[in-house]
């Protein structure tokens, strides 16, 4: 069986969409699935999303990239950071679904282990994957976190990275629900929580799957 390399855009608590895509994709142990970050916040079931991803990691090779929303939460949980920014950008929904009662030790151990395992970027073949963007003139291992996790493509699409590889990112939502493909950069954030779609793409064939937050597949 041919190994597939599949990227999934920003999930934001849309478990029904994620589960519908995974049912359709039917990952095997020979596949690699790269999730581009922002698993939590804003949508209805961040806890369920992490449950599904933990389960997925037991069935296939799962590579998780850290999004800015996970960064905000982990800053609060691990470093005593201010919670104001996180709550303003969707943390309230996440705390609610976890049944937060004032104790910051609210994550199940498997969820904390998953979140702590997330990386800044991943390279495979002709592609590299990160949450938001990159500096085209800087090696991936030397990138500023601000670029990798926070830069919005509305401020301009970076030129091709010095590595010559194609970038696959999320973070900047296309509210029309369509994939942004500039040739050297592909953005798979298609605004699932806000009424768009959750998008998965197989990078070798460019096959695309999309589902909305109700778990309905796009024809």
N, C-alpha and C positions, 0 to 999 in steps of 0.2 A: 504493500500500500504506500502511495506517495505521501511523504510528510507534508503537512500544510503549515503555513505560517500565517496566523490570523490575528489581526488587531481589532480591539473593541474600544470604541470611544467612551466619553464621559457618561457614567451610569446614573449618578446622582439619586440613589435611592429607588430607582425604577426596577424593582425585582421582577415584576411580571414580564417586562420587556427583556430583561437579561435571560430569564428562564426560557422564554419563547425562542430567543435566538439560539441558546445552547441546545434546545430540543431539535431545532432545525439543522444546526451545524453538526450535531452528534460527534463531539470531539472524541478522538481515540488517543491511546498512549503514544502514538507516533507523531501527534500534532504538537505544535507550540502555539499557545495563545498568549498574546501580549495585551494586557489591559492598561489603558493610558492614563489612569488616575481619576480622581473625583468620583469615588464610589459612593460617598456619603453626602448628606445635606440636601435640602430643598425638596427632594422627592419623598414618597410616603413610607419607604421601608428600607432604610439604610442597613438596619440589622440583618434583614433578610438577604440583602445583596452580599454582605460579607459571608453569611452562611453559605450562599450559593458558590461564592468564589473559593471558600475553604474546601468545599466538597469538590469543586472542579479541579483544584490542585492535587487531589488524590487520584484523579482519573486521567490527567494529561499533564504535559509540562506547562505550567502557568508562570508567566513572568509579569509581575506587577510593578508598574511605575507609580511613584508617589505624586499625587496631585496637590495643588495648593490647599484644598479643603482638608485633606489628611494632615498636611503640614500644620495648619492652624489648630486642629484638634490635638495633635501630638505635642505641640508647643504648650498647650494648656495642661495636658495630662502629665507630661514628663518634666517640664521645665517651669511650671507655675506661671506660664505666660498669661497675659490678659485675655479674658474670654470675650470681650466686647466685639472684636472683629469677627470671631468665629460665629457668635450668635447672630450677628447682623447678616451674615452671608449663608444662613441656613442651618446653623448648629442647633437651633431650637428643635427642629424636626427630628434631628438625630438623637438628641437627648430624650425626647418624648418616646421614641420607639424603643429605646433601651430602658425605659422606666426610671430615668434619673431621679434620685431622691436626695441629692445633695452630696453624695459620696462619689468622688472622682474615680474610684476604683470600680467603674460600672461595666467595663468591657469583659466579656468572657475571655479566658486565657487564649483560646484559639484565634479570637479576633485580634487581640493585641499582638500575638505572634505574627499574624498575617500582616498587620499594619507596620510592624517593626521590620518586616522583611522587604518592604518596598524599596526600589532603587531609583536613582535619578535618571537613568537612561539605559537602553538596551540596544545592542548592535547585532544584526543578523543579516548575512549576505549583503545585498545592495541597499539595505535599509538601516536607519537608526530610529528609535522610538523614544520620545520624551513627552512630558505633559503639555508644555505650552509652546516653546520655540527654542532658539539657539542663537549664539553669535557665530556668524559664518566663518569668521577668521580665527576662531579659538578651538583647539582640540577639545573633544567632548569631555575628557576627564578634567579639563581646566575651566569648564563653563561656570559662569556665575549662576547661583541658584535662582536669582531674580529672573534671568532669561529662561531657564529651564521650566520654571513653575508659574511664573506670574505674567510674562509678557503677552500682551494681546495682539493678535494679528491685525486688528483694526488700526494699529499704529504703523502698519506696513509689514509686508511679507519679507523675511530675510532672503538674501540671495543664497544660492546653493552653498552648502557647507563645504569647507576645504577638503573634506574626505571624499567628496564626489558622490556620497550616498544620498538617497532620497530620505527626507525626514517624514515621519508619520507622527502627528501630534493631535491633541484635543484642545481643551480649554476655551478657545474662542468659538462660541456657539453660532452656528449658521441657523438662524431662526426659520429659514425656509425649508429646513430639513434635508438639504442637499449637501453632498460632499464637496469640499473645496479641494481642487487639485490644480496646483500651479505648475506641475511638471516635476519640480524638485522638492515639493512639499505637498503633503496630503493631510488635510484636517478632517477628523472623523467625529468632531463634536457637532451633532445635529439636533440638539435641543430637546432631548426626550422628555425631561421633566416639565418643560414649558409648552408641550403640545406638538413637538416634532417627533423625532425617531431616535432610537438607539441603533447605532450602526456598527456592523462588523465587516471587515474586508479580508479576504485571503490574498496575501500580497503577491504570490507567484502568478495567480490567474486573474486577479482583480475581481473575483466574484464578490458580490455584496449581498448582505442580509440586513434587513431593517425591521424593527418592531416598535410599536408605540407603547406608552406607559400602561395601557390596558392589556398588553400582551398580544396584540393583533399584528400579524405580519403584513408588510407592505408588498404589494404585487410587483 
